[in-house]
Amino acid sequence: MNAVRDFKPTILVAALGTTFGSALVIAPGIVTQALGAAGLSDLAAVKSILDVIGWLFLGIALYVGAIVTANTCATLIAGQTRVIALQRLVGATGASLRARIIRAGLVVGVIGGLVGAVVGTGLCALFVAVLRHNGFLPDTAYNLVPWQLVLPVVAVVLATWGAFAVGSKRVLSVTPLEALSSSIEPSHDDLRSGTARKVWAIVLMAGGGALMLLGLVLSSSTPTAVLPAALGGFVSFAGVAVGATIVMPPVLALIGRIGAKDPVVLLAGRNALRAPGRAARATIGLVIGVTLLVTFAVALGMMQRVLEAEVTGQFQGGSAEQLQGMRDFFVQVNGVVSVIVGFSAVIAAVGVVNALALGVLQRRRELGLLRVLGLTGAQVRRMIITEAVQMVVAAVLTGLVLGTFYGWVGGQTLLGSLGSAGAPVLQPMTIVIVVVGALLLAVAATVAPVRRAMRVPPTEALAVD
């Protein structure tokens, strides 16, 4: 388990996070140098604003990456339960095994951070070259390797290291007796009985809710009320992530009832509930991605509605050109924000693909037993794809609800000083893109591992231990 090659998916997550962070660190300097070359050095204060925005989105990416990394590590460890138990049986202690995994996490973070920094710098250099060639940027020298570039690398390394420390806690609870067990996942009852998990989830969600309520109370007097509300959103969502094994199973149970008259669909739903830890790890990443996208879409939609109302009132019925110009502006802002936030969603999507793929590969023995009992290969494939779709639908519905709520709180606290921001605004196209993209992700994530698992003869799969 301490071999770096076992954590290739996590290296990819760390590299993506550092690539994103490197671009956000380099971009403000490029804008400042471009303004200086154009004789607009007095507008260099824009760099400060861009720095703040950049670090905000970098924080979001690190937050997503840390949760995805911890879940990926926990999934790998769950699949190696019997191997770890055998190592305990021959004398290894849980603390020593966990220390080896945490050291591997440090190496993974360093490798991913360095690769991401190189890729991010290279992409920025490519964009600068293209924009200079098109005349969009002045023909001057740009600093593509600022000293701040070390910050996202260090941040990703620390986040990955910490995520491995959290994800590897399962090692301490593995006993030598589990080497003889056929189960690789704790039971639903065992997960629900975790008092500490329940307490932390409740405390974080209650604390975050209190901060968001404070922001709503202050929203009528100052736009800075968005700051405690945003902090409350992070804290409360951390509670949702901690309590994912408590929150997600009821949603999965509800989704699993759809089409349950079909035995294959019923079996898929039962599988998701039988291993709630695996299901929660697979879904929480997508919940994060959908929540982020919907939150920003709702907040921007509310802002556009309020500002359009202001323009309409200011110009006595509204200027068609003003309104159209504002709509065009928000289309561009929506596009930019969607790209930036979408990168965090990509990191979350990588975590979903990893969790679903690892879950399939770790269940070869179970799949072989189903085929021996009479299920055809096509039925097994349909069962796994249905299970993945059920997880994705549960994650999308949860993310839509959370994102709409967080977006409304953000919009209300930011715009409350201008009057009531009203009900949340969510464009139907956003919902369509999220749902279709998530379903395609579910199918794509299971095709390759299912194909690999089905190539193994049932007798050989049953011999895997």
FENWOKA-V544351 format. One record per pair of residues at least 4 apart in sequence whose C-alpha atoms are under 6 Angstrom apart, sorted by the first residue. I is the first residue (numbers start at 1). GAP is how many residues later the second one is. If there is no record, write none. Layout:
# FENWOKA-V544351
I_GAP, I_GAP
This chain:
# FENWOKA-V544351
2_98, 2_99, 2_102, 10_59, 11_97, 11_101, 14_98, 15_97, 15_98, 15_100, 15_101, 18_4, 18_95, 18_98, 18_99, 18_134, 18_135, 19_97, 19_98, 19_101, 21_37, 21_131, 22_95, 22_98, 22_127, 23_4, 23_97, 24_30, 28_19, 28_22, 32_12, 32_15, 35_5, 35_6, 36_4, 36_5, 47_4, 50_4, 55_4, 61_4, 61_283, 62_4, 65_4, 66_93, 66_97, 68_283, 69_94, 70_93, 70_94, 70_97, 71_210, 73_94, 74_93, 78_106, 79_105, 79_283, 81_103, 82_97, 85_90, 85_91, 85_93, 85_94, 86_93, 87_5, 88_4, 88_5, 88_88, 89_87, 94_77, 94_78, 102_62, 102_63, 105_56, 105_59, 106_55, 109_4, 109_48, 109_51, 110_47, 112_4, 113_40, 116_4, 128_4, 131_5, 131_6, 132_4, 132_5, 152_4, 156_4, 163_4, 164_4, 200_4, 201_38, 201_41, 201_42, 202_4, 203_4, 204_4, 204_31, 204_32, 204_35, 205_4, 205_31, 205_34, 208_24, 208_25, 208_27, 208_28, 211_17, 211_18, 211_21, 212_17, 212_20, 215_4, 215_10, 215_13, 215_14, 215_198, 216_197, 218_7, 219_6, 219_194, 219_197, 219_198, 220_196, 220_197, 221_196, 222_195, 223_191, 225_188, 226_4, 226_187, 226_188, 228_4, 232_4, 233_4, 240_4, 243_4, 244_4, 244_36, 245_31, 245_32, 245_35, 249_4, 251_143, 252_4, 252_142, 256_13, 260_5, 260_6, 264_119, 268_115, 268_119, 270_4, 272_7, 276_4, 280_4, 282_70, 282_73, 283_112, 285_63, 285_67, 286_62, 286_109, 287_4, 287_108, 287_112, 289_56, 289_59, 290_109, 291_4, 291_108, 291_111, 291_112, 294_4, 294_109, 295_108, 295_109, 295_111, 295_112, 298_109, 298_127, 298_128, 299_108, 299_112, 301_124, 302_123, 312_5, 312_6, 321_4, 330_4, 334_4, 337_4, 338_4, 353_4, 353_92, 354_4, 355_4, 357_89, 357_92, 358_4, 364_89, 364_97, 365_96, 365_97, 368_90, 368_93, 368_94, 370_5, 371_4, 375_4, 382_4, 388_54, 389_53, 395_4, 396_4, 399_4, 400_4, 403_4, 407_4, 408_4, 408_16, 411_4, 412_4, 412_9, 416_4, 432_4, 433_4, 434_4, 441_4, 446_4, 450_4
